[in-house]
């Protein structure tokens, strides 16, 4: 069952912290590889965002050879998306991978995009539920829209609901993509 929670931390930057968690009936190695391959990002984003990969500057992760392009520390992922799905205007987001530990976690920060700051840590843990082996995927996001009290209001009214909606879509897509693969 997907879970998420919002923690408001009092500080002068007005940053928000939100956590999403879900279990998928697929081995941690498969789930981790799926997420570490940036080409899968558009597959788990809501179609209304029109998310596209514009450019990839990949630095392979240390420690293993993979037969697919993976984003290790220092990789930059350039995406284009509709900030407001009902308008044709597109925004650019550049994510920089800052941490990578095989089958455990990786993290990225927004190098360029709509936020003042954005940090996203992806965590993976093998877990068996009702006799089925799977993976718990945990996403911890800390973001700050900037603009002081006005930005905090925008986060509350638009940004956080949009993040919840995006992750709800992603959680369904992930079960369909990886859950179906694990039964083959």
Secondary structure, DSSP 8 states (H G I E B T S, - for coil): --EEEEEE--STT--EEEEEEEEESS-HHHHHHHHH-GGGGGGGS-GGG--EEEEEE----TTS--SS----TT-EEEEEEESSTTSS-EEEEEEEEEEEETTTEEEEEEEESSSSEEEEEEEEEEEEETTEEEEEEEEEEEEE--SHHHHHHHIIIIIHHHHHHHHHHHHHHHIIIIIHHHT-
